[in-house]
């Protein structure tokens, strides 16, 4: 059993099954993509991950895996 399923069973509710979940997921992804914008120019090391996130966000690639900004 995966971790999410176990959490949902323990909690008694699976948020991913809610009608509005896709919109909430997109909002969270947008926050994670844009949170680095204030330092993007001064910290070029974050650019590759930002570009990856922006590309997968634009194409709605929900299978893409993001790494933490460094």
LUMKE-875191 format. One record per atom (N, C-alpha, C): atom name; residue number from 1; y, z, x. Coordinates in steps of 0.05 Angstrom, whole numbers, plus 5000, padded with zeros to 4 digits. Layout:
<rs>
R, atome, num, Y, Z, X
R, CA, NUM, Y, Z, X $
...
</rs>
This chain:
<rs>
R, atome, num, Y, Z, X
R, N, 1, 4976, 5000, 5017 $
R, CA, 1, 5000, 5000, 5000 $
R, C, 1, 5025, 5000, 5018 $
R, N, 2, 5044, 4982, 5012 $
R, CA, 2, 5068, 4982, 5029 $
R, C, 2, 5086, 5005, 5023 $
R, N, 3, 5105, 5010, 5041 $
R, CA, 3, 5123, 5033, 5038 $
R, C, 3, 5140, 5032, 5013 $
R, N, 4, 5149, 5008, 5006 $
R, CA, 4, 5166, 5006, 4982 $
R, C, 4, 5151, 5014, 4957 $
R, N, 5, 5127, 5003, 4955 $
R, CA, 5, 5111, 5009, 4931 $
R, C, 5, 5105, 5039, 4929 $
R, N, 6, 5099, 5052, 4952 $
R, CA, 6, 5094, 5081, 4952 $
R, C, 6, 5119, 5096, 4943 $
R, N, 7, 5142, 5088, 4953 $
R, CA, 7, 5167, 5100, 4946 $
R, C, 7, 5172, 5097, 4916 $
R, N, 8, 5169, 5073, 4906 $
R, CA, 8, 5173, 5068, 4877 $
R, C, 8, 5155, 5085, 4860 $
R, N, 9, 5130, 5087, 4868 $
R, CA, 9, 5111, 5103, 4853 $
R, C, 9, 5118, 5132, 4853 $
R, N, 10, 5126, 5143, 4876 $
R, CA, 10, 5134, 5171, 4878 $
R, C, 10, 5160, 5176, 4862 $
R, N, 11, 5178, 5157, 4863 $
R, CA, 11, 5204, 5159, 4849 $
R, C, 11, 5200, 5155, 4819 $
R, N, 12, 5180, 5139, 4812 $
R, CA, 12, 5175, 5133, 4784 $
R, C, 12, 5190, 5109, 4773 $
R, N, 13, 5202, 5093, 4792 $
R, CA, 13, 5218, 5071, 4784 $
R, C, 13, 5221, 5051, 4807 $
R, N, 14, 5218, 5025, 4802 $
R, CA, 14, 5222, 5005, 4823 $
R, C, 14, 5247, 4990, 4817 $
R, N, 15, 5268, 4995, 4833 $
R, CA, 15, 5294, 4983, 4829 $
R, C, 15, 5293, 4953, 4831 $
R, N, 16, 5275, 4942, 4847 $
R, CA, 16, 5273, 4913, 4850 $
R, C, 16, 5265, 4899, 4825 $
R, N, 17, 5255, 4913, 4805 $
R, CA, 17, 5247, 4901, 4780 $
R, C, 17, 5270, 4900, 4759 $
R, N, 18, 5292, 4912, 4766 $
R, CA, 18, 5315, 4912, 4747 $
R, C, 18, 5327, 4885, 4746 $
R, N, 19, 5338, 4878, 4723 $
R, CA, 19, 5351, 4852, 4719 $
R, C, 19, 5374, 4847, 4738 $
R, N, 20, 5389, 4867, 4744 $
R, CA, 20, 5412, 4863, 4761 $
R, C, 20, 5407, 4866, 4791 $
R, N, 21, 5382, 4870, 4799 $
R, CA, 21, 5376, 4874, 4827 $
R, C, 21, 5385, 4851, 4845 $
R, N, 22, 5380, 4826, 4838 $
R, CA, 22, 5389, 4805, 4856 $
R, C, 22, 5419, 4806, 4862 $
R, N, 23, 5436, 4813, 4843 $
R, CA, 23, 5464, 4815, 4848 $
R, C, 23, 5471, 4839, 4866 $
R, N, 24, 5457, 4861, 4862 $
R, CA, 24, 5461, 4884, 4879 $
R, C, 24, 5452, 4878, 4908 $
R, N, 25, 5430, 4864, 4911 $
R, CA, 25, 5421, 4856, 4938 $
R, C, 25, 5441, 4838, 4951 $
R, N, 26, 5452, 4819, 4937 $
R, CA, 26, 5473, 4801, 4949 $
R, C, 26, 5497, 4816, 4957 $
R, N, 27, 5506, 4835, 4941 $
R, CA, 27, 5529, 4851, 4949 $
R, C, 27, 5524, 4867, 4974 $
R, N, 28, 5501, 4879, 4976 $
R, CA, 28, 5494, 4895, 5000 $
R, C, 28, 5492, 4877, 5024 $
R, N, 29, 5481, 4853, 5021 $
R, CA, 29, 5479, 4834, 5044 $
R, C, 29, 5507, 4826, 5052 $
R, N, 30, 5525, 4821, 5033 $
R, CA, 30, 5553, 4813, 5040 $
R, C, 30, 5566, 4835, 5056 $
R, N, 31, 5562, 4860, 5048 $
R, CA, 31, 5573, 4883, 5063 $
R, C, 31, 5562, 4883, 5092 $
R, N, 32, 5536, 4879, 5095 $
R, CA, 32, 5524, 4879, 5121 $
R, C, 32, 5533, 4855, 5139 $
R, N, 33, 5539, 4833, 5126 $
R, CA, 33, 5549, 4810, 5141 $
R, C, 33, 5578, 4814, 5150 $
R, N, 34, 5594, 4825, 5132 $
R, CA, 34, 5623, 4827, 5138 $
R, C, 34, 5631, 4852, 5152 $
R, N, 35, 5614, 4872, 5154 $
R, CA, 35, 5621, 4897, 5167 $
R, C, 35, 5629, 4894, 5196 $
R, N, 36, 5620, 4874, 5209 $
R, CA, 36, 5626, 4870, 5237 $
R, C, 36, 5651, 4853, 5242 $
R, N, 37, 5662, 4842, 5222 $
R, CA, 37, 5685, 4824, 5226 $
R, C, 37, 5708, 4836, 5242 $
R, N, 38, 5715, 4862, 5238 $
R, CA, 38, 5737, 4873, 5253 $
R, C, 38, 5733, 4873, 5284 $
R, N, 39, 5708, 4872, 5293 $
R, CA, 39, 5703, 4873, 5322 $
R, C, 39, 5691, 4847, 5332 $
R, N, 40, 5688, 4827, 5315 $
R, CA, 40, 5674, 4803, 5323 $
R, C, 40, 5687, 4789, 5347 $
R, N, 41, 5713, 4788, 5348 $
R, CA, 41, 5727, 4775, 5370 $
R, C, 41, 5727, 4792, 5395 $
R, N, 42, 5729, 4818, 5393 $
R, CA, 42, 5730, 4835, 5417 $
R, C, 42, 5703, 4842, 5428 $
R, N, 43, 5682, 4837, 5412 $
R, CA, 43, 5655, 4843, 5421 $
R, C, 43, 5637, 4819, 5417 $
R, N, 44, 5638, 4800, 5435 $
R, CA, 44, 5623, 4775, 5432 $
R, C, 44, 5593, 4779, 5431 $
R, N, 45, 5583, 4801, 5439 $
R, CA, 45, 5554, 4806, 5439 $
R, C, 45, 5542, 4807, 5411 $
R, N, 46, 5559, 4812, 5391 $
R, CA, 46, 5549, 4814, 5363 $
R, C, 46, 5549, 4787, 5349 $
R, N, 47, 5561, 4767, 5362 $
R, CA, 47, 5564, 4741, 5349 $
R, C, 47, 5537, 4728, 5341 $
R, N, 48, 5517, 4727, 5359 $
R, CA, 48, 5492, 4714, 5352 $
R, C, 48, 5479, 4727, 5326 $
R, N, 49, 5479, 4753, 5324 $
R, CA, 49, 5468, 4766, 5301 $
R, C, 49, 5485, 4761, 5276 $
R, N, 50, 5511, 4761, 5280 $
R, CA, 50, 5529, 4755, 5257 $
R, C, 50, 5524, 4726, 5247 $
R, N, 51, 5522, 4707, 5266 $
R, CA, 51, 5516, 4679, 5258 $
R, C, 51, 5490, 4677, 5243 $
R, N, 52, 5470, 4691, 5252 $
R, CA, 52, 5443, 4691, 5239 $
R, C, 52, 5446, 4702, 5211 $
R, N, 53, 5460, 4724, 5208 $
R, CA, 53, 5463, 4737, 5182 $
R, C, 53, 5479, 4719, 5163 $
R, N, 54, 5501, 4707, 5173 $
R, CA, 54, 5518, 4690, 5157 $
R, C, 54, 5502, 4666, 5147 $
R, N, 55, 5487, 4654, 5165 $
R, CA, 55, 5471, 4630, 5158 $
R, C, 55, 5451, 4638, 5136 $
R, N, 56, 5436, 4659, 5140 $
R, CA, 56, 5416, 4666, 5120 $
R, C, 56, 5428, 4675, 5094 $
R, N, 57, 5452, 4688, 5096 $
R, CA, 57, 5466, 4696, 5071 $
R, C, 57, 5475, 4671, 5056 $
R, N, 58, 5486, 4652, 5069 $
R, CA, 58, 5496, 4627, 5056 $
R, C, 58, 5473, 4611, 5044 $
R, N, 59, 5450, 4610, 5057 $
R, CA, 59, 5428, 4595, 5047 $
R, C, 59, 5410, 4611, 5029 $
R, N, 60, 5417, 4636, 5025 $
R, CA, 60, 5401, 4654, 5007 $
R, C, 60, 5373, 4657, 5017 $
R, N, 61, 5370, 4658, 5043 $
R, CA, 61, 5343, 4661, 5056 $
R, C, 61, 5336, 4691, 5056 $
R, N, 62, 5323, 4700, 5035 $
R, CA, 62, 5316, 4729, 5034 $
R, C, 62, 5293, 4736, 5051 $
R, N, 63, 5280, 4717, 5063 $
R, CA, 63, 5258, 4723, 5082 $
R, C, 63, 5268, 4727, 5110 $
R, N, 64, 5293, 4720, 5116 $
R, CA, 64, 5304, 4724, 5143 $
R, C, 64, 5305, 4754, 5150 $
R, N, 65, 5299, 4759, 5175 $
R, CA, 65, 5300, 4787, 5184 $
R, C, 65, 5324, 4791, 5201 $
R, N, 66, 5339, 4812, 5196 $
R, CA, 66, 5363, 4818, 5211 $
R, C, 66, 5358, 4841, 5230 $
R, N, 67, 5370, 4840, 5253 $
R, CA, 67, 5369, 4861, 5273 $
R, C, 67, 5395, 4876, 5272 $
R, N, 68, 5395, 4901, 5282 $
R, CA, 68, 5420, 4916, 5283 $
R, C, 68, 5440, 4902, 5302 $
R, N, 69, 5466, 4905, 5295 $
R, CA, 69, 5487, 4895, 5313 $
R, C, 69, 5486, 4912, 5338 $
R, N, 70, 5491, 4900, 5361 $
R, CA, 70, 5491, 4916, 5386 $
R, C, 70, 5518, 4915, 5399 $
</rs>
